[in-house]
Amino acid sequence: MLGSNTGDRKAYLDKASEALRRYVDITALSDDLDNPDFTGKGPDYLNRLLTGTTTHGLSSLKETLRQIETDLGRDRANPQSVAVDIDIVVYGDNVVKPSEYTSPPCRALLDGQKNQCPLPTIEKK
């Protein structure tokens, strides 16, 4: 799941999607979805879901995604302004629930309660 809540949100998601293509064979992308910031402290998010395959292990992929976020301007010292956030929702057969996954929309997607589009997964090749 990709997300951005600052600047040209769509451009950030496009740049993140392109950067991911170096590490993930993207097989499907969702339409972009506007979601309110559930904390009420920041601007609304634009989210995009993707499905793909990779040869990278989960830990390695997480580190790579964090670096992509940083390269695209994510400032972790300012959590209300997120240039780009990249989270793995499903890896192989496992639902990945990182500790920062506390937003109701994300939990609903993870729990399959609000699936308006297929739950994205990253399969290991």
Contacts in CASP RR format, 6 or more apart in sequence:
PFRMAT RR
TARGET T0000
AUTHOR 0000-0000-0000
METHOD contacts of the structure
MODEL  1
MLGSNTGDRKAYLDKASEALRRYVDITALSDDLDNPDFTGKGPDYLNRLL
TGTTTHGLSSLKETLRQIETDLGRDRANPQSVAVDIDIVVYGDNVVKPSE
YTSPPCRALLDGQKNQCPLPTIEKK
1 47 0 8 1.000
1 48 0 8 1.000
1 49 0 8 1.000
1 50 0 8 1.000
1 85 0 8 1.000
1 86 0 8 1.000
1 87 0 8 1.000
1 89 0 8 1.000
1 106 0 8 1.000
1 109 0 8 1.000
1 120 0 8 1.000
2 13 0 8 1.000
2 16 0 8 1.000
2 17 0 8 1.000
2 47 0 8 1.000
2 48 0 8 1.000
2 49 0 8 1.000
2 50 0 8 1.000
2 84 0 8 1.000
2 85 0 8 1.000
2 86 0 8 1.000
3 9 0 8 1.000
3 12 0 8 1.000
3 13 0 8 1.000
3 16 0 8 1.000
3 45 0 8 1.000
3 46 0 8 1.000
3 47 0 8 1.000
3 48 0 8 1.000
3 82 0 8 1.000
3 84 0 8 1.000
3 85 0 8 1.000
3 86 0 8 1.000
4 10 0 8 1.000
4 12 0 8 1.000
4 13 0 8 1.000
4 16 0 8 1.000
4 45 0 8 1.000
4 46 0 8 1.000
4 82 0 8 1.000
4 83 0 8 1.000
4 84 0 8 1.000
4 85 0 8 1.000
5 37 0 8 1.000
5 42 0 8 1.000
5 43 0 8 1.000
5 44 0 8 1.000
5 45 0 8 1.000
5 46 0 8 1.000
5 80 0 8 1.000
5 81 0 8 1.000
5 82 0 8 1.000
6 12 0 8 1.000
6 43 0 8 1.000
6 81 0 8 1.000
6 82 0 8 1.000
6 83 0 8 1.000
7 83 0 8 1.000
9 45 0 8 1.000
9 46 0 8 1.000
10 32 0 8 1.000
10 46 0 8 1.000
12 72 0 8 1.000
12 83 0 8 1.000
12 84 0 8 1.000
13 32 0 8 1.000
13 46 0 8 1.000
13 48 0 8 1.000
13 84 0 8 1.000
15 72 0 8 1.000
15 84 0 8 1.000
16 68 0 8 1.000
16 69 0 8 1.000
16 72 0 8 1.000
16 84 0 8 1.000
16 86 0 8 1.000
17 26 0 8 1.000
17 29 0 8 1.000
17 48 0 8 1.000
17 50 0 8 1.000
19 68 0 8 1.000
19 71 0 8 1.000
19 72 0 8 1.000
20 26 0 8 1.000
20 50 0 8 1.000
20 65 0 8 1.000
20 68 0 8 1.000
20 86 0 8 1.000
23 54 0 8 1.000
23 56 0 8 1.000
23 61 0 8 1.000
23 64 0 8 1.000
24 50 0 8 1.000
24 52 0 8 1.000
24 53 0 8 1.000
24 54 0 8 1.000
24 56 0 8 1.000
24 61 0 8 1.000
24 122 0 8 1.000
25 52 0 8 1.000
25 53 0 8 1.000
25 54 0 8 1.000
25 125 0 8 1.000
26 50 0 8 1.000
26 51 0 8 1.000
26 52 0 8 1.000
27 51 0 8 1.000
27 52 0 8 1.000
27 53 0 8 1.000
28 50 0 8 1.000
28 51 0 8 1.000
28 52 0 8 1.000
28 118 0 8 1.000
28 120 0 8 1.000
29 48 0 8 1.000
29 49 0 8 1.000
29 50 0 8 1.000
30 48 0 8 1.000
30 49 0 8 1.000
30 50 0 8 1.000
30 117 0 8 1.000
30 120 0 8 1.000
31 48 0 8 1.000
31 117 0 8 1.000
32 46 0 8 1.000
32 47 0 8 1.000
32 48 0 8 1.000
33 46 0 8 1.000
33 47 0 8 1.000
33 48 0 8 1.000
33 49 0 8 1.000
34 44 0 8 1.000
34 45 0 8 1.000
34 46 0 8 1.000
34 47 0 8 1.000
35 44 0 8 1.000
35 45 0 8 1.000
35 46 0 8 1.000
35 47 0 8 1.000
35 103 0 8 1.000
35 105 0 8 1.000
36 44 0 8 1.000
36 45 0 8 1.000
37 43 0 8 1.000
37 44 0 8 1.000
37 45 0 8 1.000
37 80 0 8 1.000
38 103 0 8 1.000
38 104 0 8 1.000
38 105 0 8 1.000
39 80 0 8 1.000
41 80 0 8 1.000
42 80 0 8 1.000
42 81 0 8 1.000
43 81 0 8 1.000
45 82 0 8 1.000
47 105 0 8 1.000
49 89 0 8 1.000
49 109 0 8 1.000
49 117 0 8 1.000
49 118 0 8 1.000
49 119 0 8 1.000
49 120 0 8 1.000
50 120 0 8 1.000
51 118 0 8 1.000
51 120 0 8 1.000
51 121 0 8 1.000
51 122 0 8 1.000
52 120 0 8 1.000
52 121 0 8 1.000
52 122 0 8 1.000
52 123 0 8 1.000
53 122 0 8 1.000
53 123 0 8 1.000
53 124 0 8 1.000
53 125 0 8 1.000
54 61 0 8 1.000
54 122 0 8 1.000
54 123 0 8 1.000
54 124 0 8 1.000
54 125 0 8 1.000
55 124 0 8 1.000
55 125 0 8 1.000
56 64 0 8 1.000
56 124 0 8 1.000
57 124 0 8 1.000
58 88 0 8 1.000
58 91 0 8 1.000
58 96 0 8 1.000
61 88 0 8 1.000
61 91 0 8 1.000
61 122 0 8 1.000
62 88 0 8 1.000
65 86 0 8 1.000
65 87 0 8 1.000
65 88 0 8 1.000
68 84 0 8 1.000
68 86 0 8 1.000
69 83 0 8 1.000
69 84 0 8 1.000
69 85 0 8 1.000
69 86 0 8 1.000
72 83 0 8 1.000
72 84 0 8 1.000
73 83 0 8 1.000
73 84 0 8 1.000
74 82 0 8 1.000
74 83 0 8 1.000
74 84 0 8 1.000
74 85 0 8 1.000
75 81 0 8 1.000
75 83 0 8 1.000
87 96 0 8 1.000
87 98 0 8 1.000
87 100 0 8 1.000
87 101 0 8 1.000
87 106 0 8 1.000
88 96 0 8 1.000
88 98 0 8 1.000
88 122 0 8 1.000
89 95 0 8 1.000
89 96 0 8 1.000
89 106 0 8 1.000
89 109 0 8 1.000
89 110 0 8 1.000
89 119 0 8 1.000
89 120 0 8 1.000
89 121 0 8 1.000
90 96 0 8 1.000
90 119 0 8 1.000
90 120 0 8 1.000
90 121 0 8 1.000
90 122 0 8 1.000
91 121 0 8 1.000
91 122 0 8 1.000
91 124 0 8 1.000
92 121 0 8 1.000
92 122 0 8 1.000
92 123 0 8 1.000
92 124 0 8 1.000
95 110 0 8 1.000
97 110 0 8 1.000
101 107 0 8 1.000
101 110 0 8 1.000
105 114 0 8 1.000
108 114 0 8 1.000
109 115 0 8 1.000
109 119 0 8 1.000
110 119 0 8 1.000
112 119 0 8 1.000
END
